[in-house]
Amino acid sequence: MSKVALKLRILVVCLLILNVLSLGADFYFSTKDGMGIMEFSDSISYLLGFPYSEVGFRLSLDENRTIFLSTFGGYDFVKSTYSLRLSSDFQVENIIVSMPFELTMKIGETNEPTEIGRFNVGLSASINFGNINFSALAYYSAFYLFYDPAFNVNIPTVYTDDIFRSSLNVKVSYIQPTLSISLGYFASLRWLSYRASFITGENSPYIEARVKVRF
């Protein structure tokens, strides 16, 4: 384990303890993303958990609060990857449409040529029907970062991917003021041009629950 990853784990544990001792917290559990605590407001949100934690900011760009710019930064403790996501969000009444751009990468020394990062472009939509929320997120990746210590001096090279890579995440949630329960399905798909066929990756249903805790 790198020193940076160890320090981040210690920081997350400390923040978890401080938040639990505060006046309120939202506890979440997911069979796909692990468990932890989260909180959302109009302009800032955070998710502190294991294996993934992130902090996000949301800025309104118009007086009617229909156009937003969002940014998120996170770390996955299991995969040892950092992520940065920028998103333009459009909200009209109970409908939100977003176009996120995401970069995930590993930061660390390597002695072998390897892929250390990937760019993803996505489209997501969320619709509320009373206490029911339906959301879908699709990602597509066409570029990746490749590092070869024999030819690069701490500078990765951007390459075009010859394999079509995509993912789809669909979720239905039942929402109450103090809790929510969600059922979702995540699927990844790749197109191999040299075989002229699709192959599937991680494909699985999952369950999420979120409970507001007060002290």
Stockholm file with secondary structure:
# STOCKHOLM 1.0

chainA/1-215         MSKVALKLRILVVCLLILNVLSLGADFYFSTKDGMGIMEFSDSISYLLGFPYSEVGFRLSLDENRTIFLSTFGGYDFVKSTYSLRLSSDFQVENIIVSMPFELTMKIGETNEPTEIGRFNVGLSASINFGNINFSALAYYSAFYLFYDPAFNVNIPTVYTDDIFRSSLNVKVSYIQPTLSISLGYFASLRWLSYRASFITGENSPYIEARVKVRF
#=GR chainA/1-215 SS CCHHHHHHHHHHHHHHHHHHTSSEEEEEEETTTEEEEEEECSSEEEEEEEEEEEEEEEEECSTTSCEEEEEEEEEETTTTEEEEEEEEEEEETTEEEEEEEEEEECCSCCSSCEEEEEEEEEEEEEEEETTEEEEEEEEEEEEEEEECTTTCSSCCEEEEEEEEEEEEEEEEEEECSSEEEEEEEEEEEEEETTTTEEEEEEEEEEEEEEEEEEC
#=GC SS_cons         CCHHHHHHHHHHHHHHHHHHTSSEEEEEEETTTEEEEEEECSSEEEEEEEEEEEEEEEEECSTTSCEEEEEEEEEETTTTEEEEEEEEEEEETTEEEEEEEEEEECCSCCSSCEEEEEEEEEEEEEEEETTEEEEEEEEEEEEEEEECTTTCSSCCEEEEEEEEEEEEEEEEEEECSSEEEEEEEEEEEEEETTTTEEEEEEEEEEEEEEEEEEC
//
